[in-house]
Amino acid sequence: MNKLLNLFFFFAVESTHKQNSKL
């Protein structure tokens, strides 16, 4: 798997978790 794509996916998940925490 592409490391860059994997890293982007990780950041996307992190952003989602942060937004859920604010709510």
FENBEL-V712976 format. One record per run of one state. SS is the DSSP state (@ for helix, = for strand, . for the rest). FROM is the first residue (numbers start at 1). TO is the last residue. If there is no record, write none. Layout:
ss=SS from=FROM to=TO
ss=SS from=FROM to=TO
This chain:
ss=. from=1 to=2
ss=@ from=3 to=22
ss=. from=23 to=23
